[in-house]
């Protein structure tokens, strides 16, 4: 039998008042799905959620509590750093990124949106890599260009693409790896590196990929 979980009517009324910026057409879908998601998560007794996306992290952490969705929400870079700190995840002695120059692109909703700058960098430092910062980083970071649903529509008028501008920041660091913490950032930075014709010189990888390749997981 299919299990069904329902929120109290008061919570459903709150959900009806939720609005999204810029009049996005998805607002009605969000209003509908939010209480349903919370009811299912609460029904299964979920206490902790790890996200691979900063946008999901922001929504679950900041939007869900008002309707009764109270969870410990972690971005995956925070979770990875916790595992490293607790000794449950160990980096292999001969990891392939030791001494390699790496730069980290701050996802907007992880960094400027929620103030998390340390966890991803700490995870990268565990690789014993040469971590270098772009000139626009942390609270002064530049968007990858996918924000505001830009990734899913034609580019707006302007002098150049945002991700190409961001790739210039990468090139100035001389980094051989661009570390990301967001699937959208990963896509946009990969496209930027391709546009700069640097595919053979610069790798774009999520921090989880870097740790998986470097960790002693056996």
PyMOL commands that set and color helices and strands:
alter all, ss='L'
color gray80, all
select helices_A, chain A and resi 9-16+21-23+27-43+54-62+65-67+76-85+118-125+138-140+150-152+162-173+183-195+207-214
alter helices_A, ss='H'
color red, helices_A
select strands_A, chain A and resi 48-51+72-75+101-104+130-132+177-180+203-206
alter strands_A, ss='S'
color yellow, strands_A
deselect
rebuild
show_as cartoon
